[in-house]
Amino acid sequence: MAELNTGDGGGKKGGKVRSKKSNSKVDLTAMVDLAFLLITFFMLTTTLSKPQSMPLGLPDKEDDPTDKPIKVDENRTLTVLLGDNDKMVYYMGLLATPIAGPKDISYGKEGIRKELLKRKISVVEYTGNKDKGLIVIIKPSKKSNYRNLVDILDEMAIVGVPSNAIVNDFSPEELKLLEGK
């Protein structure tokens, strides 16, 4: 049982005799019970914040040998290569005959975002159909870090690129681009 004792118990001070006061006791058991009931109530009624995540479509675990590769117009594809030390290289079309690039580019509003917006508009003009928009292929190297991949995926969401793919298959020419040779 919790209790609170108050008072000094009486006594003499400075030679004067005072009347003896009795100690008052306050029972705090009900207060402790009330505190735990309130804590329990607020814990159960409070909604916890849910972590925000980006929707990511992953391929099936088993490859179907009857699936044929999908042919995509190279005028609609933009490839982004991610390297070490925050290096990013992009090119439009095929690497052998690129429409634009390959060029080093930076992250952010004046870098890749500006280029994605420009290419998104040009692809819609080329196809004449808003449903057939830009396709971005993201190729992170083994030396790139996770933050760079998240940054480029954020840029895809900001710009509104509906189709993007993460691929870890590099050609020797693409590896040379990332190494700067």
Sequence and secondary structure as in RCSB ss.txt:
>XXXX:A:sequence
MAELNTGDGGGKKGGKVRSKKSNSKVDLTAMVDLAFLLITFFMLTTTLSKPQSMPLGLPDKEDDPTDKPIKVDEN
RTLTVLLGDNDKMVYYMGLLATPIAGPKDISYGKEGIRKELLKRKISVVEYTGNKDKGLIVIIKPSKKSNYRNLV
DILDEMAIVGVPSNAIVNDFSPEELKLLEGK
>XXXX:A:secstr
  EEEES     BTTB       EEEE HHHHHHHHHHHHHHHHHS              SS  TT       GG
GEEEEEE STT EEEEEE SSSEEEEEEE  SSTTTHHHHHHHHHHHHHHHHS TTS  EEEEEE TTS HHHHH
HHHHHHHHHT  EEEE     HHHHHHHHT 
